[in-house]
Amino acid sequence: MDFDAQFGVVIHQDFIPRHADDTYAKIFGYNNAQEILALKSILELIDPESQDIAAHTYYALMSGIEKPQVRSYINRNRLGEVMNVLSIEHIVEWQGRPALQVTIVNLTRSIQLEQSLQQSEYRYRQLLNGSIQGVLIHQHFTPLFCNQALATILGYPNPQSILALPSMLDFIDPDYRTRREEALKNLFNHQTKPYPVEIKCLHHSGKPVWVKLQETIIDWDGKPAIQVTMTDITESYLLKEKFEQQIHLDYLTKTLNRRGMTTAGKALLADSTVQHKNLYCLLMGLDELKQINHLFGHDIGDKTLIHFARQCQSKLADADILGRWSGDEFIAIIQASSNKIARNIAESVRHSIDGIDLIDPETGKHLSFSASVGISKWQENDTLDELILRADSALEQARSQITNQLVMV
């Protein structure tokens, strides 16, 4: 880049400034670093519309959901003037506690220059080519300009290979193409304002790439066009996805936990492609788990739960969902075309543990265990809670008789 950028450094914990240099202070219109350290929170320096994003990003970084990276923000100096800055993040230790070190690059002059360069296509292209973010300019999805950074994000050897595509929709995942077409239409009709969106693209190798897009209407050769700024967020997206999966899984049985089951169950009921009249809820309780834990220890009890979860999973279809509902209870929502088939599935689950043989490592004694099952069928306008409540009532009836029973309501 051929402009003189200003660099300043601040270290903060929960946005409370712990260290700043004088350059950082002067970028924001303060005289020295001490005036920055006197602030209650450096969130005051960020545009109000971006403060929630900055706070979310901080906690995602400190919790490990996201990794430090380079981001762009709109800040305000001491006089309230809007500033465009680049934020380079590093997690450091400050007095024995983790903190976030941010190197701020003042891009205000470069942004102003970029706007003025619209009258000079050559200089404008040179500036975009130097961007660390991917930049694409298109008219109705036909690529007109692409920099090397964008080609690299998508796995293409050079910008020319992107420009050779008939449409930029070719590298957007099919599930997102209609939405991008609608967004472009609304943007040109001034029905929406430009805002960042996260979409799934296709790498040249065929692998998925998650990117953040910011779209702006510009003038290109005297005609309106769309400038797309692209940032690769695949790594942070996958970390976030992995974290989301972990908080919905039972640590022991690797089935869904109560939270995960509730989320998956509600999604299933909301799915318009699912025949709700074919939905059944199975609530399954291990009859002897408390006794096994008491007599042989929780290690054997844990093995019992793991064995039962595996057997349940083996009897269910891929479209069915299974989770651990409480200490000795598992829940499944299955799809079956009749009450008879649903009962048969439940019976196969209940009897799947008949052949399992656990041995007490200390005594060598063979342990046997059984399960009781309650079944409920989906009724018109059922909520997930109502469906589960009836299955729970059926399980109580089964357990109030003798062990190893099945009751359907």
Steps between C-alpha positions, in 0.01 A plus 500: 500500500634842413348698786646568843300300754513566875557208736404499868489228765263441793467208742168451677307254717122514457564832315662652810827650367815362666762640262504739206766686309491868408437426132182313589388797708572752224313292240189560707571867568647465851825659610669196651457142617408605853176652373410164342577313824266740681203379290260261669468298179653526154160403361443877514736524202293262286198615302182411699370283215815289512534465880291180524709340224822603676378359833392171338835474321693559825325225691524262203876562486557461874291180515685346206198489266683726259870553435663843483486653156485829313164683504370835386296729726341843493621699799458859614768738619470738793313754285246240388642479148460162325821304448566184300751280679659161457528295821777238530436270797737309730421324828766580760550464874470809718581470869426128501169523312421469128443828321442618145769704326366699209715677244291772335577615147328826410363449150285814492722670249518188284120462502459863400758444230315190382181697460673774307672252271172404331589757235827321436441132424867413483586637846181349643593155374851534636363581845263202494778270382696598809214414736554218746131412454350341193337751265269423209306742281210367295195606303207260538751241627724525194855556636667822385792524741659266754811534713747224586381481862152391391638247252715354779205473741308297241798288393540642148853559366446861394233770452468416130360156584224670702430750223465209252197370692164585339356592843628543853203280602714209377711515816209567738343193664166416329309542828604867511460604135132598511560712809788683332282571195226643722754703700645649180153597378411664832832682510450652154140593584625670820272272704787400727823659616830317459583282800746212560373149428658158549453248220639169382711495184666221306879474493650415160581157647133447585538554875270745678631846586315728745542869426372834628380734225451876497334634185496859376360666187773683306544657158699290253563638153203729540259221600390380845677188626541309826827495689527193723753490782563142614664369818572131556338390830512123438728422793304705753171366360613138539623569854165657583315208341710251699431693819125502424510123445684440825254694713216290355661159567492284811864459604459132595280339235575744214128523428318833516460648846175656625580836338600339172193277498270797561665695216488206257142410599369851443677516164339169401151623592560822307615314187219525243639200307443265794171307529415598857228235526780240479696637797529303824688574821671215686608559860718214621613441856766255619333308781799389706747787456477629857549150636795438268663826609445412866621140485774513238602866473440782256763373256283195426194726498665722239579197283136396528388842372752492214391150394134594509556818298689304232226237480231767472688673220540173310123443498404848382495645149730782389207744505417416864657700781626359831613667819564448870211665679608450864722275710345164402261611225546531125263660253447444129272663246438258217299490180271202442203450269283322759462430873602140439827595335574753775438231765723257310782756495455563872496127574819449297666775704373352827619149415826612339670483840390142573820359358735754658714342768691726740737348755597647837883518479537429873262206546472372144124503544287536189269799507171526321278803456173591332314805373145629522358710218221756469372600155289796390371585153494851357159665517370798305664828610727316746798688641820312577434532873152348464630210293772425758266545798269225374796267440620575854154410635510173305846419641373561853217255434748243369724534804210491745423145391813287482834557331564444133158622381371709211198734512361700207259792535 
